[in-house]
Amino acid sequence: MTESPRTSDLTEEEAIRKDREETRNECKDMCVKRLPKEERELILRYVTRKERGESEVEIAKENFEITLNMQDETVEKIAKAFEIKTVNALRQKINHIRSKLDKCFVDCLKKHGLFHETI
């Protein structure tokens, strides 16, 4: 039976990389959780439709109490479910939510010293 490496078994560089990845994931989770419930459900449903694997969908549904049928999900169905009149309006709303998430994520990374702006 192979054990996963403990932090003490990792090289210093690997440990730093692992810590940074954990911090990035914590920042992502925190930012999503800070969204108002409807925005959180909408962005997770929209993103899950294309970008996530089935196991992640189950985790997302469990963590955020989203009950959806992920089969045959389309942007039209999502718009209708959230009472958004057009697909274009849905996309605009998604872009607005993503902008909020991006700002939160960058702020969190800066707080942890992991974001360095380039000039």
C-alpha positions as CSV (number, residue, x, y, z in Angstrom):
1,M,0.0,0.0,0.0
2,T,1.5,3.3,-1.1
3,E,1.0,6.3,1.3
4,S,0.6,9.8,0.0
5,P,3.5,12.0,0.8
6,R,3.3,14.0,3.9
7,T,4.4,17.6,3.9
8,S,7.6,16.7,5.7
9,D,8.4,14.3,2.9
10,L,8.1,16.9,0.2
11,T,10.9,19.0,-1.0
12,E,10.7,22.7,0.1
13,E,9.7,23.7,-3.4
14,E,6.9,21.0,-3.6
15,A,5.6,22.1,-0.2
16,I,5.5,25.7,-1.3
17,R,3.7,24.8,-4.5
18,K,1.2,22.6,-2.6
19,D,0.5,25.4,0.0
20,R,0.0,27.9,-2.8
21,E,-2.4,25.6,-4.6
22,E,-4.4,25.0,-1.4
23,T,-4.6,28.8,-0.8
24,R,-5.8,29.3,-4.4
25,N,-8.5,26.7,-3.9
26,E,-9.5,28.2,-0.6
27,C,-9.8,31.6,-2.2
28,K,-11.9,30.2,-5.0
29,D,-14.2,28.4,-2.5
30,M,-14.5,31.5,-0.3
31,C,-15.4,33.8,-3.2
32,V,-18.1,31.5,-4.5
33,K,-19.6,31.1,-1.0
34,R,-19.7,34.9,-0.6
35,L,-21.9,35.3,-3.6
36,P,-25.6,35.8,-2.9
37,K,-27.4,32.4,-3.1
38,E,-29.1,33.0,-6.4
39,E,-25.9,34.2,-8.1
40,R,-24.0,31.3,-6.6
41,E,-26.5,28.8,-7.9
42,L,-26.6,30.4,-11.3
43,I,-22.9,30.5,-11.9
44,L,-22.4,27.0,-10.6
45,R,-25.2,25.7,-12.8
46,Y,-23.9,27.6,-15.9
47,V,-20.2,26.5,-15.4
48,T,-21.1,23.0,-14.4
49,R,-23.0,22.6,-17.6
50,K,-19.7,22.5,-19.7
51,E,-16.6,22.6,-17.6
52,R,-16.9,20.2,-14.7
53,G,-16.8,16.4,-14.5
54,E,-19.7,14.4,-13.0
55,S,-18.0,13.9,-9.6
56,E,-17.4,17.6,-9.3
57,V,-21.0,18.3,-10.2
58,E,-22.1,16.0,-7.3
59,I,-19.7,17.8,-4.9
60,A,-21.0,21.2,-6.1
61,K,-24.6,20.1,-5.6
62,E,-23.9,18.7,-2.2
63,N,-21.9,21.8,-1.0
64,F,-24.4,24.4,-2.2
65,E,-27.6,22.4,-1.9
66,I,-28.3,22.7,-5.6
67,T,-30.7,20.1,-6.9
68,L,-30.5,20.0,-10.7
69,N,-30.8,17.5,-13.5
70,M,-27.4,18.0,-15.2
71,Q,-28.4,16.0,-18.2
72,D,-29.2,18.0,-21.4
73,E,-28.7,21.3,-19.6
74,T,-28.8,24.2,-22.0
75,V,-28.4,27.9,-21.6
76,E,-32.0,28.3,-22.6
77,K,-33.1,26.0,-19.8
78,I,-30.9,27.8,-17.3
79,A,-32.2,31.2,-18.4
80,K,-35.8,30.0,-18.0
81,A,-35.2,28.4,-14.6
82,F,-33.8,31.7,-13.3
83,E,-36.5,33.8,-15.0
84,I,-34.0,35.6,-17.3
85,K,-35.7,36.6,-20.5
86,T,-33.0,36.0,-23.1
87,V,-29.8,34.0,-23.5
88,N,-27.9,37.2,-24.1
89,A,-29.2,38.6,-20.7
90,L,-28.1,35.4,-19.1
91,R,-24.6,35.7,-20.5
92,Q,-24.4,39.3,-19.3
93,K,-25.4,38.2,-15.8
94,I,-22.8,35.5,-15.9
95,N,-20.1,37.9,-17.0
96,H,-21.1,40.3,-14.2
97,I,-20.9,37.4,-11.6
98,R,-17.5,36.3,-13.1
99,S,-16.2,39.8,-12.7
100,K,-17.2,39.8,-9.0
101,L,-15.5,36.4,-8.6
102,D,-12.3,37.6,-10.4
103,K,-12.0,40.7,-8.2
104,C,-12.6,38.6,-5.0
105,F,-10.1,36.0,-6.1
106,V,-7.4,38.6,-6.9
107,D,-8.0,40.4,-3.6
108,C,-7.7,37.1,-1.7
109,L,-4.5,36.2,-3.5
110,K,-3.1,39.6,-2.8
111,K,-4.0,39.2,0.9
112,H,-2.0,36.0,0.9
113,G,0.9,37.5,-1.0
114,L,0.3,35.2,-4.1
115,F,-0.7,37.9,-6.6
116,H,1.9,40.0,-8.3
117,E,0.7,42.5,-10.9
118,T,2.9,42.9,-13.9
119,I,3.5,46.4,-15.4
